Amino acid sequence: MYDEGLKEGVFVLHADKDTPIIGKVWPGYTAYPDFFSDAAKKWWTKLASTYHQTVPFDGMWTVSVCCYNFKCKHCSEVIKHLKLY
């Protein structure tokens, strides 16, 4: 999933515009999809649709509705990029 997202350019990037910001959440490390990007929305929709074909579901609850990062060094960059505050 990460490799595909990296290839499609769907993650929030560092200021160098080349390296995804990696954070630590439960249960491990993550890259943050940039849901303001049409590419990220398309990528996420495809993932959810593929999963739905395997496990039919009526709804989906994504727990993290804001930036979480237990390795807080980069969280401020994500918030700044997404213009949350």
PAGU-173542 format. One record per residue: residue in one letter; x, z, y of N, C-alpha, C, O, CB in turn. Coordinates in steps of 0.05 Angstrom, whole numbers, padded with zeros to 5 digits, always signed. Last residue first. Glycine has a CB too. Layout:
N
AXZYXZYXZYXZYXZY ...
// end
This chain:
85
Y-00088+00229+00493-00088+00249+00514-00074+00239+00538-00072+00254+00558-00075+00275+00504 L-00088+00181+00464-00109+00201+00458-00110+00223+00479-00132+00234+00484-00103+00214+00431 K-00058+00134+00462-00070+00142+00487-00093+00162+00482-00114+00160+00494-00081+00118+00502 L-00028+00119+00420-00056+00115+00417-00072+00123+00442-00097+00120+00443-00066+00131+00393 H+00023+00132+00441+00017+00105+00434-00014+00100+00433-00024+00080+00443+00030+00097+00408 K+00017+00189+00445+00022+00173+00469+00015+00143+00464+00002+00131+00481+00052+00175+00477 I+00010+00202+00391-00011+00208+00411-00008+00191+00436-00027+00181+00447-00011+00238+00418 V+00060+00185+00372+00035+00174+00361+00013+00178+00381-00002+00159+00388+00028+00186+00334 E+00094+00219+00400+00097+00190+00403+00071+00176+00394+00062+00157+00407+00121+00179+00387 S+00080+00269+00381+00075+00263+00410+00077+00233+00415+00063+00222+00432+00094+00278+00428 C+00099+00267+00329+00070+00266+00334+00064+00259+00363+00044+00245+00368+00058+00293+00327 H+00152+00272+00318+00143+00246+00326+00113+00245+00333+00103+00225+00343+00148+00226+00304 K+00159+00327+00305+00178+00313+00322+00167+00287+00334+00171+00281+00357+00204+00307+00307 C+00128+00355+00268+00117+00349+00294+00136+00333+00313+00127+00327+00335+00110+00374+00307 K+00111+00351+00212+00138+00346+00221+00135+00337+00250+00140+00314+00257+00153+00324+00203 F+00059+00349+00203+00071+00375+00199+00101+00374+00207+00114+00395+00207+00068+00384+00170 N+00012+00317+00238+00040+00314+00230+00052+00342+00228+00056+00355+00248+00055+00296+00250 Y-00045+00281+00254-00034+00304+00242-00005+00298+00234+00001+00276+00225-00050+00313+00217 C-00089+00254+00300-00061+00254+00291-00052+00280+00279-00053+00301+00293-00042+00246+00315 C-00155+00253+00272-00136+00254+00294-00108+00255+00283-00104+00255+00258-00141+00278+00313 V-00182+00254+00227-00194+00238+00248-00177+00240+00274-00185+00229+00294-00223+00248+00254 S-00172+00260+00163-00156+00261+00188-00168+00243+00209-00163+00218+00208-00127+00253+00182 V-00211+00249+00124-00207+00276+00134-00193+00276+00161-00201+00290+00179-00191+00292+00114 T-00260+00204+00117-00231+00205+00121-00226+00231+00136-00235+00235+00159-00220+00180+00136 W-00309+00192+00073-00301+00211+00094-00271+00212+00095-00258+00219+00076-00313+00240+00087 M-00355+00142+00059-00327+00150+00057-00322+00170+00080-00329+00165+00103-00308+00126+00059 G-00410+00125+00015-00398+00131+00041-00370+00140+00037-00361+00146+00015-00414+00152+00056 D-00423+00110-00035-00443+00106-00014-00432+00111+00014-00443+00101+00033-00467+00124-00019 F-00383+00073-00083-00390+00097-00067-00409+00090-00045-00411+00067-00037-00364+00110-00056 P-00354+00051-00142-00376+00048-00123-00382+00074-00109-00385+00095-00122-00401+00037-00137 V-00292+00039-00155-00308+00063-00154-00330+00060-00133-00326+00065-00110-00290+00089-00148 T-00279-00016-00152-00271+00001-00175-00288+00026-00178-00296+00033-00200-00241+00008-00173 Q-00300-00033-00105-00305-00049-00129-00298-00034-00154-00310-00038-00175-00289-00075-00128 H-00278+00004-00070-00306+00005-00075-00314-00011-00100-00333-00004-00114-00322-00005-00051 Y-00225-00015-00066-00230+00011-00079-00260+00013-00087-00266+00024-00109-00223+00035-00061 T-00235-00062-00037-00223-00063-00064-00228-00037-00080-00235-00038-00103-00193-00068-00062 S-00255-00039+00010-00271-00057-00006-00261-00059-00034-00277-00059-00053-00272-00085+00007 A-00210-00010+00029-00235+00004+00022-00253-00013+00005-00266-00003-00014-00250+00012+00048 L-00174-00053+00037-00168-00032+00019-00193-00017+00010-00197-00012-00014-00148-00012+00032 K-00203-00083+00076-00196-00095+00050-00190-00074+00029-00199-00076+00007-00172-00115+00053 T-00203-00046+00118-00229-00055+00106-00224-00067+00079-00240-00063+00060-00242-00076+00125 W-00148-00043+00129-00163-00019+00119-00189-00027+00106-00196-00016+00085-00168+00001+00142 W-00139-00095+00147-00124-00085+00125-00139-00061+00112-00142-00060+00088-00096-00076+00133 K-00173-00097+00193-00177-00116+00170-00164-00106+00145-00175-00107+00123-00165-00144+00178 K-00149-00057+00224-00177-00055+00216-00183-00073+00192-00196-00064+00173-00196-00062+00239 A-00098-00079+00231-00101-00054+00216-00130-00050+00207-00135-00041+00185-00092-00030+00234 A-00110-00125+00261-00097-00128+00235-00100-00103+00218-00105-00104+00194-00067-00134+00239 D-00130-00103+00308-00148-00118+00290-00136-00121+00262-00151-00121+00243-00155-00145+00302 S-00112-00039+00328-00103-00066+00321-00123-00079+00302-00132-00066+00283-00075-00064+00308 F-00128+00011+00331-00135-00005+00354-00127-00034+00349-00135-00051+00364-00121+00006+00380 F-00107+00036+00286-00134+00026+00284-00144+00012+00310-00167+00003+00310-00152+00048+00277 D-00050+00034+00259-00058+00031+00287-00086+00019+00287-00089-00006+00288-00038+00014+00303 P-00034+00081+00208-00046+00055+00216-00055+00056+00245-00065+00076+00255-00070+00049+00197 Y+00026+00116+00202-00001+00117+00214-00011+00089+00220+00001+00075+00236+00000+00133+00240 A+00055+00135+00141+00057+00118+00164+00028+00117+00175+00009+00117+00160+00069+00089+00158 T+00075+00197+00110+00056+00176+00116+00064+00160+00139+00080+00169+00157+00028+00188+00120 Y+00093+00244+00057+00099+00228+00081+00079+00206+00085+00067+00196+00065+00127+00217+00080 G+00045+00289+00029+00073+00279+00032+00076+00264+00058+00063+00270+00078+00081+00262+00008 P-00009+00300+00022+00010+00314+00004+00039+00304+00008+00056+00312-00008+00003+00310-00024 W-00005+00328+00085-00009+00333+00057-00020+00309+00044-00039+00297+00054-00028+00358+00053 V+00048+00297+00124+00021+00308+00121+00018+00317+00092+00036+00313+00076-00001+00288+00130 K+00095+00275+00166+00092+00291+00142+00064+00304+00143+00059+00319+00161+00114+00312+00138 G+00106+00207+00189+00100+00235+00193+00097+00249+00166+00096+00236+00145+00074+00239+00209 I+00139+00155+00219+00133+00168+00193+00129+00197+00199+00145+00211+00211+00156+00164+00172 I+00129+00097+00254+00131+00126+00257+00123+00138+00230+00101+00132+00220+00114+00137+00281 P+00164+00037+00237+00139+00053+00236+00146+00083+00240+00166+00093+00230+00124+00049+00210 T+00204-00001+00279+00204+00019+00258+00178+00036+00259+00172+00047+00280+00228+00038+00261 D+00199-00036+00321+00207-00047+00296+00204-00027+00273+00201-00035+00250+00236-00055+00298 K+00195-00016+00372+00175-00037+00364+00182-00049+00337+00172-00071+00330+00173-00058+00384 D+00222+00026+00393+00238+00002+00387+00221-00022+00377+00231-00044+00374+00259+00008+00366 A+00185+00067+00394+00190+00052+00419+00206+00026+00414+00204+00007+00430+00204+00069+00439 H+00153+00061+00330+00170+00074+00349+00173+00056+00373+00165+00033+00373+00198+00082+00337 L+00085+00041+00315+00114+00037+00315+00128+00055+00335+00116+00064+00355+00121+00009+00320 V+00032+00044+00270+00042+00052+00296+00072+00052+00295+00084+00063+00276+00030+00081+00305 F+00021-00012+00225+00028+00016+00231+00036+00020+00260+00046+00002+00273+00050+00025+00213 V+00013-00064+00209-00011-00049+00216-00005-00020+00225-00023-00005+00232-00029-00048+00192 G+00042-00111+00190+00046-00100+00216+00023-00082+00226+00014-00085+00249+00050-00121+00236 E+00043-00132+00140+00021-00141+00157+00022-00129+00185+00006-00135+00203-00006-00134+00145 K+00086-00105+00117+00087-00134+00119+00066-00145+00139+00071-00164+00153+00082-00146+00091 L+00065-00053+00119+00089-00059+00134+00091-00089+00138+00097-00099+00161+00114-00049+00119 G+00022-00058+00083+00017-00051+00111+00041-00058+00129+00037-00067+00151+00010-00022+00113 E+00052-00069+00036+00033-00088+00046+00027-00083+00076+00025-00102+00092+00007-00088+00029 D+00081-00021+00032+00095-00046+00034+00077-00068+00046+00085-00084+00063+00106-00055+00007 Y+00039+00016+00025+00056+00018+00048+00070-00009+00053+00071-00019+00076+00077+00040+00045 M+00017+00000-00024+00000+00000+00000+00018+00000+00025+00012-00015+00044-00019+00024+00000 
// end
